[in-house]
Amino acid sequence: MSESASTKNLKLKPKNCVEVSAALIFRDGKLLITQRHAKAHLGGLWEFPGGKRESGETFEQCLVREIHEELGVKISVGELFEEISHDYPEKSVHLKFFRCELISGQPKPLDCAAVKWIEKSELTEFEFPAADACLLHKLRAFNF
């Protein structure tokens, strides 16, 4: 890509870019998903648990904090599984999805509407944000 094309793309992106860290937690052939609160941005949709990175935090530190706040469990963060940038009309998001392991506790919906363990075949039964499309495609081909 030429420098001018790169500069042009930067100018087209919304000024408000949110960095998000999300967990892919697998257990017994299932994957943990959470449902967004109805009144939240993209309310009612299902997603992978996590949240916005705060200033001075690594994506991994963000994920440990967010999962504890959202689900009341402790996790260990493993390798980066997927990285996606997506533009919504009102903002741009940069997401990093990490494979994680549940260390202690059972996930509870403390800061989300619902929590569910699903099998790979069930991925198509839930509505996810548009930003997750590439990840969902990759997960359908992944053995878990």
KAKAMO-V725390 format. One record per residue. N is the residue number from 0. RES is the residue in one small letter. D_FIRST is the distance of its C-alpha to the first C-alpha in Angstrom with 1 decimal. Layout:
# KAKAMO-V725390
N:RES:D_FIRST
N:RES:D_FIRST
This chain:
# KAKAMO-V725390
0:m:0.0
1:s:3.8
2:e:6.5
3:s:8.3
4:a:6.3
5:s:6.4
6:t:9.9
7:k:10.8
8:n:10.4
9:l:12.6
10:k:15.0
11:l:15.5
12:k:16.6
13:p:20.3
14:k:21.8
15:n:23.9
16:c:22.0
17:v:24.5
18:e:24.1
19:v:26.3
20:s:27.7
21:a:29.4
22:a:31.9
23:l:32.3
24:i:36.0
25:f:37.6
26:r:41.4
27:d:43.6
28:g:41.0
29:k:40.1
30:l:37.2
31:l:37.9
32:i:36.6
33:t:37.7
34:q:38.2
35:r:37.1
36:h:39.9
37:a:40.6
38:k:40.0
39:a:36.8
40:h:33.2
41:l:32.8
42:g:36.5
43:g:38.2
44:l:35.1
45:w:35.0
46:e:32.6
47:f:32.3
48:p:34.2
49:g:32.6
50:g:31.5
51:k:29.8
52:r:29.0
53:e:31.2
54:s:30.4
55:g:31.1
56:e:31.0
57:t:28.9
58:f:27.7
59:e:30.6
60:q:33.2
61:c:32.2
62:l:32.8
63:v:36.2
64:r:37.3
65:e:36.1
66:i:37.6
67:h:40.9
68:e:41.0
69:e:40.0
70:l:41.9
71:g:44.4
72:v:43.3
73:k:42.0
74:i:39.1
75:s:37.4
76:v:33.6
77:g:32.2
78:e:28.7
79:l:25.6
80:f:25.5
81:e:22.5
82:e:20.0
83:i:19.0
84:s:17.6
85:h:19.2
86:d:19.8
87:y:23.4
88:p:24.7
89:e:26.4
90:k:24.1
91:s:21.1
92:v:22.0
93:h:20.5
94:l:22.8
95:k:23.7
96:f:26.2
97:f:28.5
98:r:31.3
99:c:34.5
100:e:38.2
101:l:41.0
102:i:43.3
103:s:46.1
104:g:47.1
105:q:46.7
106:p:44.0
107:k:45.6
108:p:44.1
109:l:44.6
110:d:41.6
111:c:40.5
112:a:42.5
113:a:42.8
114:v:42.0
115:k:41.9
116:w:41.5
117:i:40.1
118:e:39.7
119:k:36.6
120:s:38.3
121:e:38.7
122:l:35.0
123:t:35.1
124:e:38.2
125:f:36.6
126:e:34.3
127:f:31.3
128:p:28.7
129:a:25.7
130:a:23.4
131:d:25.4
132:a:24.6
133:c:22.3
134:l:24.7
135:l:27.7
136:h:26.3
137:k:25.9
138:l:29.4
139:r:31.0
140:a:30.2
141:f:31.2
142:n:34.9
143:f:36.6
